[in-house]
Amino acid sequence: MMTKVWHRLPLILALVVLAAVVVLSVVPALSAGALDQDIMLSTALPDADHPLGTDSLGRDVLKLTLAGAKTAIIGPVTIALGAMAVGLVFGLTAAYVGGWVDWIISRIVELMLSLPTLLLAIVVAGVIGGGYWTNVLVFVILYAPYEVRLVRSGALAHINDPFLDAARLLELGPLRTLAFHLFPVIRPLVGAALFLDMSNALVSLSSLSFLGLGVSPQDADWGRQLSDARNLLFDNPYAAIAPGVAIIVTSIALNIVGDFITEQSEKAER
């Protein structure tokens, strides 16, 4: 029993981390006062009132890090769900219909996959003017081709299975066949991809915020916080360490859950 619990310890810790991030994002009272500035406390080291000290604007580093959980979860979840929705529509259609429809969708996907995702996002954000939700929309579009290819591959592996032949014999409509017969078979694959996409989206959004193309300076965000703290490493290193650790730990937690779902789906197929 203990061996089994120890084997699942990374997954348990990952779920605890994600649960904490979700709670922080939906309960703003836990990080109340995070954006309050006190110039008299500018770049103070940790003390009893400020466990991780303050940044250059006198904001409490711990509260600011906790408040950053909101943008760290809402954006990545939106990107993952949006990209997967596009992937399901076009990926299932390409696999089920085949022919010239599959050919056109596949060529468009290949074209978009040849583009450098993060670099293109930086260019688009710079031209449009950046902004958190602008970046989210850009990443939904850029992540979608990966999901189309993933869903298409998963669906093609089952396209000639007997249950689909039975659905065709019963003359079920394409929409019903895809939604109630083909989609459930690839659902574990979709679940795993969602968590991995959230992890990638978190890092991508944080990267744009670090470059000043994400949230506004008045909002709490781990990427923005890390950027603002670059010059404070020798005055209060916790101002940079806290958001950096938050990004890394949350990203790892999402990857662990995604890997677990993948592992379970592979076991079920055997």
C-alpha positions in Angstrom: 0.0 0.0 0.0 2.8 2.4 1.0 4.6 1.6 -2.3 1.5 2.5 -4.3 1.1 5.8 -2.4 4.8 6.6 -2.9 4.5 5.9 -6.6 1.6 8.3 -6.8 3.2 11.0 -4.7 4.2 13.2 -7.7 0.6 13.1 -9.0 -0.8 13.9 -5.6 1.5 16.8 -5.2 0.7 18.0 -8.7 -3.0 17.9 -7.9 -2.5 19.8 -4.7 -0.5 22.5 -6.5 -3.1 22.9 -9.2 -5.9 22.9 -6.7 -4.1 25.7 -4.8 -3.7 27.7 -8.0 -7.3 27.3 -8.9 -8.5 28.4 -5.4 -6.2 31.5 -5.5 -7.6 32.4 -8.9 -11.2 32.3 -7.8 -10.9 33.6 -4.3 -9.3 37.1 -4.6 -9.6 37.7 -0.9 -6.6 35.4 -0.4 -4.4 37.9 -2.2 -6.2 41.1 -1.2 -3.9 44.2 -1.2 -1.4 42.6 -3.6 -1.2 45.7 -5.8 -1.1 48.2 -2.9 2.1 50.3 -3.2 4.2 51.7 -0.3 7.2 53.6 -1.6 8.6 53.8 1.9 9.0 50.0 1.8 10.6 49.9 -1.6 12.7 46.8 -2.1 12.6 45.7 1.5 13.9 42.3 2.6 11.6 39.7 4.2 10.3 40.5 7.7 7.3 39.5 9.9 4.8 41.6 7.9 6.2 40.7 4.5 7.5 37.1 4.4 9.1 37.5 1.0 9.8 41.2 1.2 8.6 43.9 -1.2 9.5 44.9 -4.8 10.6 48.3 -6.1 7.1 49.7 -5.8 6.7 48.6 -2.2 4.3 45.8 -3.1 4.2 42.7 -1.0 6.0 39.9 -3.0 4.0 37.1 -1.5 0.6 38.7 -2.1 1.6 39.7 -5.6 2.7 36.1 -6.4 -0.6 34.7 -5.0 -2.6 37.2 -7.0 -0.7 36.2 -10.2 -2.4 32.8 -10.0 -5.5 34.2 -11.7 -3.8 35.1 -15.0 -1.7 31.9 -14.7 -4.8 29.7 -14.9 -7.5 31.6 -16.8 -5.4 32.3 -19.9 -3.8 28.8 -20.3 -7.2 27.1 -19.7 -8.8 29.3 -22.3 -6.0 28.6 -24.8 -6.1 24.9 -24.2 -9.9 24.6 -24.6 -10.1 27.0 -27.5 -7.3 25.3 -29.4 -8.7 21.8 -28.7 -12.2 22.9 -29.8 -10.8 23.9 -33.2 -8.7 20.7 -33.2 -11.8 18.5 -32.6 -13.9 20.2 -35.3 -11.3 20.0 -38.1 -9.4 16.9 -36.9 -12.4 14.7 -36.7 -13.8 16.1 -39.9 -10.5 15.4 -41.8 -10.3 11.9 -40.5 -14.0 10.9 -41.0 -14.6 12.6 -44.4 -11.1 12.0 -45.9 -10.5 12.8 -49.5 -9.9 16.4 -50.6 -11.3 17.7 -47.3 -8.6 15.8 -45.4 -6.0 17.0 -48.0 -6.9 20.7 -47.6 -7.0 20.6 -43.8 -3.7 18.7 -43.7 -1.9 21.2 -46.0 -3.2 24.2 -44.0 -2.0 22.5 -40.8 1.4 21.8 -42.2 1.8 25.4 -43.3 0.9 26.7 -39.8 3.1 24.2 -38.1 6.1 25.5 -40.1 5.8 28.9 -38.4 7.8 29.6 -35.2 5.0 29.9 -32.6 6.5 32.0 -29.9 8.3 34.3 -32.4 5.1 34.8 -34.4 3.2 35.6 -31.2 5.8 38.2 -30.3 5.6 39.8 -33.7 1.7 39.8 -33.7 1.6 41.1 -30.1 4.1 43.8 -30.9 2.2 44.9 -34.0 -1.3 44.9 -32.4 -0.1 46.3 -29.2 -0.1 43.2 -26.9 -2.5 42.8 -24.1 -3.4 39.7 -22.2 -6.5 38.6 -24.1 -4.9 39.5 -27.4 -2.1 37.1 -26.6 -4.6 34.4 -25.5 -6.4 34.7 -28.9 -3.1 34.6 -30.8 -2.1 31.4 -28.9 -5.4 29.8 -29.5 -4.9 30.2 -33.3 -1.2 29.1 -33.1 -1.9 26.1 -30.9 -4.9 24.9 -32.9 -2.9 23.2 -35.8 -1.1 20.9 -33.2 -4.5 19.8 -31.9 -5.9 19.3 -35.4 -3.0 17.0 -36.2 -3.3 15.2 -32.9 -7.0 14.6 -33.1 -6.8 13.5 -36.8 -4.1 11.0 -36.0 -6.1 9.6 -33.0 -9.3 9.4 -35.0 -7.6 7.7 -38.0 -6.4 4.9 -35.8 -10.1 4.0 -35.2 -11.7 5.1 -38.4 -12.1 1.5 -39.6 -13.2 -0.1 -36.3 -16.4 -2.2 -36.3 -18.3 0.3 -34.2 -18.0 3.0 -36.9 -19.0 0.5 -39.6 -22.1 -0.3 -37.5 -22.8 3.4 -37.2 -22.6 3.8 -41.0 -24.9 0.8 -41.5 -27.4 2.3 -39.2 -27.2 5.5 -41.3 -26.4 7.7 -38.3 -25.6 11.3 -39.2 -21.9 12.3 -39.3 -22.3 14.8 -36.4 -23.8 12.1 -34.2 -21.2 9.5 -35.2 -18.4 11.9 -34.5 -19.8 13.2 -31.2 -21.1 10.0 -29.6 -19.0 7.3 -31.2 -15.6 8.5 -32.4 -14.9 11.3 -29.9 -15.3 9.0 -26.8 -12.6 6.7 -28.1 -10.0 9.5 -28.3 -11.2 11.3 -25.1 -8.1 10.2 -23.0 -5.9 11.6 -25.7 -7.7 14.9 -25.7 -7.6 15.1 -21.9 -3.8 14.5 -21.8 -3.3 17.1 -24.6 -5.3 19.7 -22.7 -3.0 19.6 -19.6 0.1 19.7 -21.7 -1.3 22.6 -23.7 -2.0 24.5 -20.5 1.6 24.0 -19.4 3.0 25.3 -22.7 0.5 28.2 -22.7 1.5 29.2 -19.2 5.2 29.4 -20.2 4.3 31.2 -23.5 2.1 33.8 -21.8 4.6 34.4 -19.1 7.3 34.9 -21.7 5.3 37.6 -23.5 4.5 39.3 -20.2 8.2 39.2 -19.3 8.9 41.0 -22.6 6.3 43.6 -21.7 3.7 42.4 -24.2 1.3 40.8 -21.8 -0.7 42.2 -18.9 -0.6 45.9 -18.0 1.9 46.9 -15.3 -1.0 47.5 -12.9 -2.1 43.8 -13.0 -0.6 40.8 -11.2 1.2 38.3 -13.4 4.1 36.0 -12.8 5.8 36.9 -16.1 5.5 40.6 -15.5 6.5 40.2 -11.9 9.6 38.3 -12.9 10.5 41.0 -15.4 10.1 43.8 -12.9 12.3 42.0 -10.4 15.3 41.5 -12.8 17.1 44.4 -11.2 16.3 43.4 -7.6 18.4 40.2 -7.5 20.9 41.7 -5.1 18.5 43.8 -3.1 15.6 41.3 -2.6 16.1 38.1 -4.7 12.8 36.7 -3.5 11.0 39.2 -5.7 12.3 37.2 -8.7 12.6 33.8 -7.2 8.9 33.6 -6.1 7.3 34.2 -9.5 9.9 32.0 -11.2 9.3 29.1 -8.9 5.5 29.6 -9.3 5.8 29.3 -13.1 8.1 26.2 -12.9 6.1 24.4 -10.3 2.7 25.0 -11.9 4.1 24.0 -15.3 5.6 20.8 -13.9 2.3 20.0 -12.1 0.3 20.3 -15.4 2.8 18.1 -17.2 2.6 15.4 -14.5 -1.2 15.3 -14.7 -1.0 15.2 -18.5 1.5 12.3 -18.4 -0.6 10.4 -15.9 -3.7 10.6 -18.2 -1.6 9.5 -21.1 -0.2 6.5 -19.1 -3.7 5.5 -18.0 -5.1 5.6 -21.5 -2.2 3.5 -22.8 -2.9 0.9 -20.1 -6.6 0.9 -21.0 -5.8 0.2 -24.7 -3.6 -2.8 -23.8 
